[in-house]
Amino acid sequence: MTTALTPSATATEIPTGTWKTDPAHTRVGFAVKHMGVSTVRGEFREFDGTFEVGEDLSSSRAYGTVQAASVDTNQPQRDEHLRSADFFGAEENPELRFESTSIEAIDEDSFRVVGNLAMNGVTNEVELLAEITGTDIGPAGEERLGLEVTGQVSRRDFKMKFDAALGSGNAVVGDKVKLALDIAVIKGS
């Protein structure tokens, strides 16, 4: 078995090959401040992702898509507003896309992933932190890998125009959006 993504001898070893997301065990989530006092959390229900592990970090890459219309904050009226041109513009831009441009080791189980995120008709470079949470063999003999991926983006950088403010000056919806992905991938699926 060939392994890569091992910056040191004590690092988690990930077998080379193509790993695909396991939708039943993956969550693509986000959080944003609401009115400066609470945090609204949501997720996307429809997504696909691939992690290609090469012989070394420079030949590894990650990419995926999310269906904008699948946004779910557990509040239907808010979800409809998020699908509108004020936010994701889901009708004109049905997919959010990410493709890594570099992956570099931080320590034995953490990696900095830089790539291009396309959302609402705009593409920007983003930096994500990926932490390996485990590797194992599943009940059917399949190789599995867990990752926690975090990052932050600015809504304004993606031309999300909703910018209402309260009398206090607090934004109804904050600009900074925290990304939180709990990803399970299966090798060769």
C-alpha positions as CSV (number, residue, x, y, z in Angstrom):
1,M,0.0,0.0,0.0
2,T,1.4,3.4,-1.0
3,T,0.8,6.3,1.3
4,A,1.0,10.0,1.0
5,L,0.2,13.1,3.0
6,T,2.6,12.1,5.8
7,P,4.8,15.2,6.7
8,S,6.5,13.1,9.5
9,A,7.0,9.6,10.6
10,T,4.3,9.9,13.2
11,A,1.7,11.3,10.9
12,T,-1.5,9.7,9.9
13,E,-0.8,7.8,6.7
14,I,-3.4,8.0,3.9
15,P,-3.3,5.5,1.1
16,T,-2.9,7.1,-2.3
17,G,-5.8,6.9,-4.7
18,T,-9.2,8.6,-5.2
19,W,-11.5,9.1,-2.3
20,K,-15.2,10.1,-2.7
21,T,-17.5,11.6,-0.2
22,D,-19.9,9.4,1.7
23,P,-23.1,11.6,1.8
24,A,-24.6,9.7,4.7
25,H,-21.7,10.6,7.0
26,T,-20.7,14.0,5.7
27,R,-22.0,17.4,6.7
28,V,-21.3,20.6,4.7
29,G,-22.2,23.4,7.2
30,F,-21.8,27.1,7.8
31,A,-22.5,29.6,10.6
32,V,-23.1,33.4,10.4
33,K,-24.0,36.1,13.0
34,H,-27.6,37.2,13.0
35,M,-28.3,40.8,14.3
36,G,-25.0,40.7,16.1
37,V,-26.4,38.6,18.9
38,S,-27.0,35.0,17.8
39,T,-25.5,32.6,15.3
40,V,-27.5,31.0,12.6
41,R,-26.2,27.6,11.4
42,G,-27.1,25.9,8.2
43,E,-26.0,23.2,5.8
44,F,-26.3,22.0,2.3
45,R,-28.0,18.7,1.7
46,E,-26.8,18.0,-1.8
47,F,-23.1,17.8,-2.5
48,D,-20.3,15.7,-4.0
49,G,-16.6,15.7,-3.4
50,T,-13.4,14.0,-4.3
51,F,-10.0,13.8,-2.6
52,E,-7.2,12.6,-4.8
53,V,-4.2,11.5,-2.8
54,G,-1.0,11.5,-4.8
55,E,2.5,10.3,-4.0
56,D,3.2,13.6,-2.2
57,L,1.3,16.8,-1.3
58,S,2.1,18.6,-4.5
59,S,0.2,15.9,-6.5
60,S,-2.8,15.7,-4.2
61,R,-6.0,17.7,-4.7
62,A,-9.5,18.2,-3.4
63,Y,-12.6,19.3,-5.3
64,G,-16.3,19.3,-4.8
65,T,-19.6,20.8,-5.7
66,V,-22.6,21.9,-3.6
67,Q,-26.1,22.5,-4.9
68,A,-27.1,26.0,-3.8
69,A,-30.8,25.2,-3.7
70,S,-30.2,22.5,-1.1
71,V,-29.4,25.1,1.6
72,D,-31.2,24.3,4.9
73,T,-31.2,26.4,8.0
74,N,-34.3,24.7,9.5
75,Q,-36.4,27.8,8.6
76,P,-38.1,27.6,5.1
77,Q,-38.7,31.3,4.7
78,R,-35.0,32.1,5.4
79,D,-33.9,29.3,3.1
80,E,-35.9,30.8,0.3
81,H,-34.3,34.2,0.9
82,L,-30.8,32.5,0.9
83,R,-31.6,31.0,-2.5
84,S,-32.5,34.4,-3.9
85,A,-30.3,36.9,-5.8
86,D,-29.6,38.6,-2.4
87,F,-27.4,35.6,-1.4
88,F,-26.6,32.5,-3.5
89,G,-28.5,33.4,-6.6
90,A,-29.4,29.7,-6.9
91,E,-31.4,30.0,-10.1
92,E,-28.6,31.7,-12.0
93,N,-25.7,30.0,-10.2
94,P,-27.0,26.5,-9.1
95,E,-23.6,25.2,-7.9
96,L,-20.9,26.2,-5.5
97,R,-17.6,24.8,-6.6
98,F,-14.3,24.3,-4.9
99,E,-11.0,23.1,-6.4
100,S,-7.7,23.1,-4.5
101,T,-4.6,24.7,-5.9
102,S,-2.2,23.6,-3.1
103,I,-2.2,21.4,-0.1
104,E,0.6,21.8,2.5
105,A,1.3,20.1,5.8
106,I,1.0,22.0,9.0
107,D,1.7,19.1,11.4
108,E,1.2,15.4,11.4
109,D,-2.6,15.5,11.0
110,S,-3.4,19.0,9.7
111,F,-3.1,20.5,6.3
112,R,-3.6,24.0,4.8
113,V,-5.7,23.7,1.7
114,V,-5.8,26.7,-0.7
115,G,-8.2,26.7,-3.6
116,N,-10.7,28.5,-5.7
117,L,-14.3,28.8,-4.4
118,A,-17.0,29.8,-7.0
119,M,-20.2,31.0,-5.5
120,N,-22.9,33.4,-6.7
121,G,-21.1,33.9,-10.0
122,V,-17.8,35.0,-8.3
123,T,-14.6,33.0,-7.9
124,N,-12.2,33.8,-5.0
125,E,-9.2,32.1,-3.5
126,V,-9.9,30.7,0.0
127,E,-7.8,29.0,2.6
128,L,-9.1,26.1,4.6
129,L,-7.7,24.0,7.4
130,A,-8.2,20.3,7.1
131,E,-7.6,17.9,10.0
132,I,-7.5,14.2,9.6
133,T,-9.9,12.7,12.3
134,G,-9.2,9.1,11.5
135,T,-8.8,6.2,9.1
136,D,-10.2,2.7,9.3
137,I,-11.7,-0.2,7.4
138,G,-15.5,-0.2,7.2
139,P,-17.8,-3.1,7.7
140,A,-17.8,-4.0,4.0
141,G,-14.0,-3.9,3.9
142,E,-13.8,-0.4,2.4
143,E,-11.1,2.1,3.3
144,R,-12.5,5.1,5.1
145,L,-11.0,8.5,6.0
146,G,-12.5,11.3,8.2
147,L,-11.7,15.0,7.9
148,E,-12.8,18.2,9.6
149,V,-12.4,21.2,7.4
150,T,-12.9,24.8,8.6
151,G,-12.5,28.2,7.1
152,Q,-14.1,31.6,6.8
153,V,-15.3,33.7,3.9
154,S,-16.7,37.2,3.4
155,R,-20.2,37.4,1.9
156,R,-19.3,40.7,0.3
157,D,-16.4,39.1,-1.5
158,F,-19.0,36.9,-3.3
159,K,-21.3,39.9,-4.1
160,M,-24.1,38.8,-1.7
161,K,-25.9,42.1,-1.7
162,F,-28.3,41.8,1.3
163,D,-26.9,44.4,3.7
164,A,-29.7,45.5,6.0
165,A,-28.7,47.0,9.4
166,L,-30.6,47.6,12.6
167,G,-31.0,50.9,14.3
168,S,-28.1,49.8,16.6
169,G,-25.8,49.5,13.6
170,N,-25.7,45.7,13.9
171,A,-26.0,43.9,10.6
172,V,-29.0,41.7,10.2
173,V,-26.7,39.1,8.6
174,G,-23.0,39.2,9.4
175,D,-20.4,39.5,6.7
176,K,-18.1,36.7,7.9
177,V,-19.3,33.2,7.3
178,K,-17.6,30.3,9.1
179,L,-17.4,27.1,7.2
180,A,-17.5,23.7,9.0
181,L,-17.3,20.5,7.0
182,D,-17.3,17.1,8.6
183,I,-16.3,14.8,5.8
184,A,-16.2,11.1,5.5
185,V,-14.6,9.7,2.3
186,I,-14.4,6.2,0.9
187,K,-11.4,5.0,-1.2
188,G,-12.3,4.0,-4.7
189,S,-16.0,4.5,-4.4
